[in-house]
Amino acid sequence: YFQFVQQWSPINCRVRIKKPCSNPRPLQYFTIHGLWPGNYSNPTMPSNCNGSQFEDRKVYPQLRTKLKKSWPDVEDGNDTKFWEAEWNKHGTCSEQTLNQMQYFEVSQDMWRSHNITEILKNASIVPHPTKTWKYSDIESPIKTATKRTPILRCKRDPAWNKTGPRTQLLHEVVF
């Protein structure tokens, strides 16, 4: 099986400890974090398998244009380097099913068909400075639209001030 992971870049940049993201105004939509092959007999995701290394030329121009929107490097701004890292870490473990070109094409197709930003916007779930939602409030419209139950991954709000309720920020949606 594969895990398809989308990330909300403003949260990715907001909770980043090492250094701020390269883009001071993060994208306001979910982007691809990765397509990660799994194995039901092994609870950990395989990574860094013995497969062919990333070849930039296999990300042909039309696909590259699409990936720059759907799968940008929101942290450092080097898209090709991010794609290379994701392919070498996860894609190489998928080669029995998907070659490099298919790996990126399938990811692009999944992003288009599972448009989390639009699904949540249609359910009136949009970033808000004070409004909060329960896990089920977010999961339900995604499940209805995609016919799949997502896993929602959240991160603690670094701005939490210990006087109010501890808030979690939606970081990733996983299929």
C-alpha positions in Angstrom: 0.0 0.0 0.0 1.0 3.6 -0.2 0.5 6.5 2.1 -0.2 9.8 0.3 0.6 12.7 2.5 -0.4 16.4 2.1 0.9 19.2 4.3 -0.4 22.6 5.2 2.7 24.7 4.6 1.8 27.6 7.0 1.9 25.2 9.9 5.0 23.5 8.5 6.8 26.9 8.5 5.2 28.1 11.8 6.5 25.2 13.9 9.9 24.9 12.2 12.6 25.2 14.8 15.9 25.0 12.9 15.3 28.0 10.6 12.4 29.9 9.1 11.0 28.8 5.7 12.5 30.4 2.6 9.1 31.9 1.6 8.0 34.4 4.2 4.4 34.1 2.9 3.7 30.4 2.9 1.2 28.9 0.4 -2.4 28.9 1.5 -3.2 25.4 0.3 -2.3 21.8 1.0 0.7 20.6 -0.9 2.2 17.1 -1.4 4.7 16.0 1.3 5.1 12.6 -0.2 4.0 9.2 -1.5 5.3 6.6 0.8 5.1 2.8 0.2 4.2 0.6 3.1 4.1 -3.1 3.9 1.4 -4.6 6.1 3.9 -7.1 7.6 6.3 -4.3 8.7 4.9 -1.5 10.9 7.7 1.0 9.8 7.7 2.6 6.4 10.5 1.3 4.3 13.0 3.9 3.2 16.2 4.4 1.3 15.8 1.1 -0.7 18.2 -0.2 -3.3 16.6 1.4 -6.4 17.5 3.7 -9.1 18.5 7.2 -7.9 16.5 10.3 -8.9 17.0 11.4 -12.5 15.9 15.0 -13.0 15.3 14.5 -16.8 12.4 12.0 -15.9 10.4 14.8 -14.5 9.4 16.1 -17.9 8.6 19.8 -18.4 4.8 19.5 -18.3 4.9 17.5 -15.1 7.6 19.8 -13.6 5.2 22.7 -14.0 2.4 20.9 -12.2 4.7 19.7 -9.4 6.0 23.2 -8.8 2.4 24.0 -7.6 1.4 20.7 -6.0 4.8 19.5 -4.6 6.9 22.6 -3.8 9.7 22.7 -1.3 8.0 25.0 1.1 10.9 25.0 3.6 14.0 25.7 1.5 12.6 26.6 -1.9 14.5 24.0 -3.9 11.8 21.9 -5.5 14.1 19.6 -7.4 16.1 18.8 -4.4 12.9 18.0 -2.4 11.7 15.7 -5.1 15.0 14.0 -5.3 15.1 13.5 -1.5 11.5 12.1 -1.5 12.3 9.8 -4.5 15.6 8.5 -3.0 14.0 8.0 0.4 10.6 6.6 -0.5 10.2 6.3 -4.3 13.1 3.8 -4.5 11.0 1.5 -2.3 8.1 1.6 -4.8 9.9 0.6 -8.0 8.2 -2.8 -8.1 5.0 -0.9 -8.6 5.9 2.6 -9.9 8.9 3.8 -11.8 10.1 7.4 -11.1 7.9 9.0 -13.7 4.8 7.1 -12.6 5.6 7.9 -8.9 5.4 11.6 -9.6 2.5 11.3 -12.0 0.4 9.3 -9.5 1.2 11.8 -6.8 0.1 14.7 -9.0 -3.2 12.8 -9.9 -3.9 12.0 -6.2 -3.3 15.7 -5.3 -5.8 16.8 -7.9 -8.4 14.2 -7.0 -8.0 14.7 -3.3 -8.0 18.4 -3.1 -8.0 18.9 0.7 -8.0 22.7 0.5 -11.2 22.8 -1.6 -12.9 20.0 0.4 -12.4 21.9 3.6 -13.3 25.2 2.1 -16.6 23.8 0.8 -17.2 22.6 4.4 -16.5 26.2 5.7 -13.3 25.0 7.4 -10.7 27.6 6.6 -7.8 29.1 8.6 -9.2 31.4 11.4 -7.4 33.1 14.2 -9.9 32.0 16.9 -12.2 29.3 15.5 -11.3 25.7 16.2 -12.6 22.4 14.9 -12.8 18.9 16.3 -11.0 16.1 14.6 -14.3 14.7 13.4 -15.3 18.1 12.0 -12.3 17.9 9.6 -12.4 14.2 9.0 -16.0 14.0 8.0 -16.1 16.2 4.8 -12.8 14.7 3.6 -14.2 11.2 4.1 -17.5 12.2 2.3 -15.7 13.7 -0.6 -13.0 11.1 -1.1 -14.7 7.9 0.2 -11.6 7.4 2.2 -10.9 7.8 5.9 -7.9 10.2 6.3 -5.5 10.3 9.2 -5.0 13.8 10.4 -1.7 14.8 11.9 -1.5 17.8 14.1 1.3 19.8 15.8 1.2 21.8 19.0 0.8 25.5 18.5 4.1 27.1 19.4 2.2 30.3 20.3 0.3 28.5 23.0 0.5 30.7 26.2 -0.4 28.1 28.9 -3.4 30.2 30.0 -5.9 29.0 27.4 -6.7 25.6 26.0 -3.8 23.8 24.4 -4.4 24.0 20.7 -3.2 21.6 18.0 -2.7 22.8 14.4 -3.6 20.7 11.4 -0.3 19.8 9.7 -0.9 16.8 7.5 -3.6 14.7 5.9 -2.7 11.1 5.1 -4.5 8.7 2.9 
